[in-house]
Amino acid sequence: MLKALRFLGWPVLVGVLLALLIIQHNPQWVGLPQQEVHLQQAPLLSRIQQGPVSYADAVTRAAPAVANLYTTKMVSKPSNSMLDDPLFRRFFGDNLPQQKRMESSLGSAVIMSPEGYLLTNNHVTAGADQIIVALRDGRETIARLVGSDPETDLAVLKIDLKDLPSILLGRSDGIRTGDVCLAIGNPFGVGQTVTMGIISATGRNQLGLNTYEDFIQTDAAINPGNSGGALVDANGNLIGINTAIFSKSGGSQGIGFAIPTKLALEVMQSIIEHGQVIRGWLGVEVQPLTPELAESFDLTDKAGIVVAGVYRDGPAARAGLLPGDIILNIDGEAASDGRRSMNQVARTKPGERITIEVLRNGKPVTLNAEVGLRPPPVPSGG
């Protein structure tokens, strides 16, 4: 009997294991619930969808329209470093011998039109006594500053040369995060250089760089000297003017910012036409409607911005706007973000009238204001 059980044991064990294996792979055969896993296979991409294997054609189209800038200015320095000592100044006052010294800086610029108008950054040209433009074809000339706009950090230059290459304009409002882009400029003065990356983000603001901010963020390497250069798409069309980097070391760390072409063109056209950028102005200071403020105003379902201050005799004051008013909308556009609303006012031509709906002491009030001309910014240190 024992021999018979031993003889039958191995076949039974093998049969049980085989049955378990079959049930594991085909549970529906024994009525067990089957676990479903849905996977999505990506479609095969064509060569065009995969992208080009080289961006040389884009560089060929865009690079000739990117110029190197060399700016110089004369600064006064004491003839001896010891003369900076406060003890010397105590006895001799400020009538100390001075010597003139020339300082130079590097940057880039984009040739926007065959007529010789160039766009660059205001911080590249600010205070310069002379601006030299060096083209990719080897020609050099002195540029004239047409005008600048510190509030967007843009400046317009004019040169008088024949057969100037000009950049092709792209649609900066049509770019998407993830798009390939190329940065062209003159980093560290080594000569024209091209770097590649992607659009990391769009609409970046509240960075504390400019008054009006709407930056394109990119990880294409941007270094000192790239300022004022071109940010182009994969076809070589201009989508931005390289302006700033976020860096703890002074070199590229993968976070660079460019001013979108749309904003840059608006500034350039206004400077060429008027010599300055014409912006609308209400004369108010606003702050966000935080949850704490909303609770204090007994507001739970409304968005708006709080009027923190009103300039005396300004357009807002003449219209009757008061500190503590909550602006709900301007000309029908919801005022949920202070920066966006002030940019909306800035885009309005001075002299035009706008409707402002506010909440005052819990009651809706409609005001009518005539937009004024924004006064020029006060120079730093002035």
C-alpha positions in Angstrom: 0.0 0.0 0.0 2.8 2.4 0.9 4.6 1.6 -2.4 1.4 2.4 -4.3 1.1 5.8 -2.6 4.7 6.6 -3.4 4.2 5.6 -7.0 1.1 7.8 -7.3 2.4 10.8 -5.3 4.8 12.4 -8.0 2.2 12.3 -10.8 -0.4 13.9 -8.5 2.0 16.6 -7.4 3.0 17.4 -11.0 -0.6 17.5 -12.0 -1.5 19.9 -9.2 1.4 22.3 -10.1 0.4 22.2 -13.8 -3.2 23.0 -12.9 -2.1 25.9 -10.8 0.0 27.2 -13.7 -2.8 26.9 -16.1 -5.3 28.7 -13.7 -2.7 31.5 -13.2 -2.5 32.2 -17.0 -6.2 31.5 -17.8 -8.3 32.4 -14.7 -11.4 32.8 -16.8 -11.4 28.9 -17.4 -12.4 28.3 -13.8 -14.6 31.4 -13.4 -12.0 33.5 -11.4 -12.1 37.3 -12.1 -9.4 38.4 -14.5 -7.3 41.5 -13.6 -7.3 43.9 -16.6 -4.3 46.1 -17.4 -4.7 48.7 -20.2 -1.4 49.8 -21.8 -1.2 52.5 -24.5 1.3 52.0 -27.3 2.7 55.2 -28.8 2.3 55.4 -32.6 5.3 55.3 -34.8 6.6 58.8 -35.7 7.6 60.0 -39.1 10.9 61.6 -39.7 9.2 65.1 -39.7 7.4 64.4 -36.5 10.7 63.2 -34.8 12.2 66.5 -35.6 15.3 67.5 -37.6 18.6 65.8 -37.0 20.3 69.2 -37.4 19.3 72.8 -36.7 22.0 74.2 -39.0 19.4 75.6 -41.5 17.7 77.5 -38.7 21.1 79.0 -37.6 21.9 79.9 -41.2 18.7 81.9 -41.4 18.9 83.6 -38.1 22.6 84.1 -37.2 23.5 86.8 -39.7 20.9 89.1 -38.1 22.4 88.8 -34.7 25.2 91.3 -34.0 27.8 91.8 -31.3 27.7 95.0 -29.3 30.7 96.7 -27.7 29.8 99.7 -25.5 32.3 102.2 -23.9 31.9 104.9 -21.4 34.3 107.3 -19.6 34.3 107.1 -15.8 36.1 109.3 -13.3 38.4 107.6 -10.8 40.8 109.0 -8.2 44.3 109.1 -9.4 45.4 107.2 -6.3 43.4 104.6 -4.4 44.6 106.2 -1.1 42.5 109.3 -2.1 39.4 107.2 -1.4 40.3 107.2 2.2 37.7 109.2 4.3 40.6 110.7 6.2 41.9 112.4 3.0 38.4 113.6 2.1 38.0 115.0 5.6 40.9 117.4 5.0 40.8 117.9 1.3 37.1 117.6 0.6 35.9 116.4 -2.9 38.4 118.5 -4.8 40.7 115.6 -5.3 42.6 114.9 -8.6 40.6 112.6 -10.9 41.6 110.6 -13.9 39.4 109.5 -16.7 39.2 105.8 -17.5 37.3 104.0 -20.2 35.1 101.0 -19.3 33.8 98.6 -21.9 31.1 96.0 -21.8 29.8 93.3 -24.2 26.4 92.4 -25.4 24.3 91.3 -28.4 21.6 92.8 -30.5 19.1 91.7 -33.2 18.8 93.4 -36.6 15.0 93.8 -36.9 14.7 95.5 -40.3 16.8 96.2 -43.4 16.5 99.9 -42.5 19.0 99.3 -39.7 16.8 99.2 -36.5 18.2 96.9 -33.8 16.7 95.6 -30.6 18.9 95.0 -27.5 18.6 95.3 -23.7 18.6 98.6 -21.9 21.0 97.4 -19.4 23.6 96.7 -22.2 23.5 100.3 -23.5 22.6 102.3 -20.4 25.1 105.1 -19.8 27.2 104.2 -22.8 29.1 107.0 -24.6 29.7 104.9 -27.7 28.0 101.8 -29.0 29.8 99.7 -31.7 27.9 97.1 -33.7 29.9 94.2 -35.2 28.1 92.2 -37.8 28.7 88.6 -38.5 30.0 89.4 -42.0 32.9 91.4 -40.4 31.5 94.9 -40.8 31.5 97.3 -37.9 29.8 100.7 -37.3 28.8 103.1 -34.6 25.1 102.8 -33.5 22.8 105.7 -32.5 20.5 105.1 -29.6 16.9 105.8 -30.8 15.4 105.3 -27.3 15.1 102.9 -24.4 12.5 101.6 -22.0 13.9 100.6 -18.6 10.6 99.2 -17.5 10.9 96.3 -20.0 14.7 96.5 -20.3 14.7 97.1 -24.0 16.5 99.6 -26.2 16.3 100.4 -29.9 19.5 101.2 -31.9 19.9 102.6 -35.5 22.8 101.9 -37.8 23.4 103.0 -41.4 24.8 100.2 -43.5 23.6 98.7 -46.8 22.4 95.2 -47.4 21.6 94.5 -43.8 20.3 91.0 -43.0 17.1 91.1 -40.8 15.6 88.4 -38.6 12.4 86.6 -39.5 9.7 87.2 -36.9 8.0 84.3 -35.2 4.8 84.2 -33.1 5.8 84.3 -29.5 2.2 83.9 -28.4 2.1 80.6 -30.2 5.0 78.8 -28.5 4.5 76.0 -26.1 6.4 74.6 -23.2 8.6 71.8 -24.6 9.3 73.5 -28.0 12.9 73.5 -29.1 14.6 76.8 -29.1 18.1 78.2 -29.9 19.9 81.1 -28.2 22.2 83.2 -30.4 24.6 85.8 -28.9 28.1 86.7 -27.9 28.7 85.1 -24.5 31.8 86.3 -22.6 33.0 88.0 -25.8 34.2 84.8 -27.4 32.2 85.5 -30.6 28.8 84.5 -31.9 27.7 81.3 -30.2 24.5 79.1 -30.6 23.1 77.0 -27.8 20.0 74.8 -27.8 17.3 73.9 -25.3 13.6 73.9 -24.9 10.9 76.4 -23.7 10.8 75.6 -20.0 7.8 77.9 -19.3 5.9 81.0 -20.6 4.4 84.0 -19.0 6.9 84.2 -16.1 6.4 87.3 -14.0 6.9 88.7 -10.5 10.6 88.0 -10.8 11.6 91.5 -9.7 13.6 92.1 -12.9 11.4 94.6 -14.7 8.3 96.6 -14.1 6.5 94.9 -17.0 7.4 91.2 -17.0 6.1 88.4 -19.4 9.2 86.3 -19.8 9.8 83.2 -21.8 11.9 80.8 -19.7 14.4 78.5 -21.4 17.1 76.1 -20.5 19.2 77.0 -23.6 22.5 78.2 -22.2 22.5 82.0 -21.7 25.6 83.6 -20.3 26.9 87.2 -19.8 27.2 88.7 -23.2 24.1 87.0 -24.5 22.0 89.9 -23.3 20.1 91.4 -26.2 20.6 88.4 -28.4 18.0 86.3 -30.2 16.0 83.4 -29.0 14.7 81.6 -32.1 12.5 78.6 -32.8 13.6 75.4 -34.6 13.0 77.2 -37.9 15.1 80.2 -37.1 12.3 82.6 -36.4 12.7 85.2 -33.6 10.5 84.5 -30.6 12.3 86.5 -27.9 15.1 88.8 -26.9 17.5 87.1 -24.3 17.6 89.3 -21.2 18.5 87.6 -17.9 19.7 84.5 -16.2 19.1 83.0 -12.8 22.5 82.0 -11.5 24.4 81.7 -8.2 27.7 81.3 -10.0 27.4 84.0 -12.7 27.2 81.3 -15.5 24.3 79.5 -17.0 22.4 77.1 -14.7 19.6 76.2 -17.0 17.2 79.0 -16.2 17.3 81.9 -18.7 14.7 84.5 -19.5 13.7 86.2 -22.8 11.3 89.0 -23.6 8.6 87.7 -26.1 8.8 89.1 -29.6 5.2 90.4 -29.3 6.1 92.7 -26.4 9.4 93.6 -27.8 7.8 94.8 -31.1 5.2 96.9 -29.3 8.0 98.6 -27.4 10.2 99.1 -30.5 7.4 100.5 -32.6 6.4 103.0 -29.9 10.1 104.1 -29.4 10.6 104.6 -33.2 7.3 106.6 -33.5 7.4 108.6 -30.3 10.9 108.4 -29.0 9.5 106.6 -25.9 7.0 104.0 -24.9 3.5 105.5 -24.5 1.6 103.8 -21.6 -1.6 104.4 -19.9 -1.7 105.2 -16.2 -4.3 105.4 -13.5 -2.2 106.5 -10.6 -3.1 103.7 -8.1 -1.2 101.3 -6.0 -2.9 97.9 -5.7 -2.4 94.7 -3.6 -3.8 91.2 -3.9 -7.1 90.3 -2.3 -5.7 87.7 0.1 -8.0 85.2 1.8 -7.5 87.2 5.1 -8.5 90.4 3.4 -11.4 88.8 1.7 -12.7 87.5 5.1 -12.3 91.0 6.6 -14.3 92.5 3.7 -16.9 89.6 4.1 -16.1 88.4 0.6 -16.1 84.7 -0.1 -17.0 84.2 -3.8 -15.6 87.4 -5.4 -12.1 88.0 -6.9 -10.6 91.4 -7.1 -7.6 93.6 -6.2 -7.5 96.1 -3.3 -6.6 99.8 -3.9 -3.8 100.4 -1.4 -3.1 104.0 -2.5 -4.2 106.7 -4.9 -1.9 109.4 -6.4 -3.1 112.9 -5.7 -4.6 114.6 -8.7 -4.1 111.4 -10.8 -6.6 109.9 -13.2 -7.9 107.5 -10.5 -8.3 110.3 -7.9 -10.2 112.4 -10.4 -12.5 109.4 -11.2 -13.3 109.0 -7.5 -11.4 105.9 -6.7 -10.5 105.6 -3.0 -8.1 103.6 -0.9 -9.8 100.5 0.4 -11.9 100.1 -2.8 -11.9 96.6 -4.3 -11.6 96.7 -8.1 -13.7 93.8 -9.5 -13.2 94.5 -13.2 -11.8 97.0 -15.6 -13.7 97.5 -18.9 -15.4 94.2 -18.4 -12.2 92.2 -17.8 -12.0 90.6 -14.4 -9.4 92.1 -12.0 -8.2 88.9 -10.3 -4.5 89.8 -10.7 -3.0 93.2 -10.0 -0.1 93.0 -12.4 -2.3 91.8 -15.2 -4.8 94.6 -14.6 -2.1 97.3 -14.5 -0.7 95.9 -17.7 -4.2 96.2 -19.2 -4.3 99.9 -18.2 -0.8 100.4 -19.6 -1.9 99.1 -23.0 -4.7 101.6 -23.1 -4.0 104.8 -24.9 -3.8 108.0 -22.8 -7.0 110.0 -23.2 -9.3 106.9 -23.6 -12.0 106.3 -21.0 -12.4 103.1 -19.1 -15.1 101.7 -16.8 -14.0 100.5 -13.4 -16.4 98.4 -11.2 -15.5 98.5 -7.5 -16.9 97.3 -4.3 -17.0 100.0 -1.6 -18.3 99.3 1.9 -19.9 96.1 0.5 -21.8 98.0 -2.3 -21.0 98.0 -6.0 -19.9 101.3 -7.5 -19.2 102.0 -11.2 -16.6 104.7 -12.0 -15.5 106.2 -15.2 -11.8 107.2 -15.6 -9.8 108.9 -18.3 -6.5 107.1 -18.7 -3.5 109.4 -18.3 0.1 109.2 -19.6 2.4 107.1 -17.4 5.2 109.3 -16.1 8.8 108.2 -16.8 10.4 106.0 -14.1 12.7 107.7 -11.6 16.3 106.8 -12.4 17.9 104.5 -9.8 20.0 106.5 -7.4 18.5 109.7 -8.5 
